Amino acid sequence: MAIEHLPVDEASPLQTVHIIGQIASTTIGAGVGAQTIEILDRIDALLSDAGTDRSELVQANIWLRDLKAFGEMNTVWERWVTPGATPRRTTFEDCDLPRLCDIRVDVIAWRKTQGFEPT
């Protein structure tokens, strides 16, 4: 099998969307459930702006200040994810999150729109 090298201008455009470092802003100091709702709503908007949606998620990383809050976060998460399209997810404990911030979320999704040009 011959290896084919493509010039950069002929390579396929990047077809993934990376949304990183999402923390609460309006619900800072509220419980992890409220912060999770705020963050996931923002992720929905950012995914839409990028030409995709939550049904195309392939990976999520979640950092919780305290893993004891996992159940509360997970209840919100399970209501939010698209049934049958649940991404691979890893949850970590991070005691060094910003003050009054109980959760941080990063996601990666496939871009649905071919030829999408970011604004």
Buried (B, 14 or more C-beta within 10 A) or exposed (E): EEEEEEEEEEEEEEBEBEBEEBBBEEBBEBBBBBBBBBBBEBBEEBBEEBBBBBBBBEBBBBBBBEEEBBEBBBEBBEEBBEEEEEBEBEBEEBEEBEEEBBBBBBBBBEBBEEEBEEE
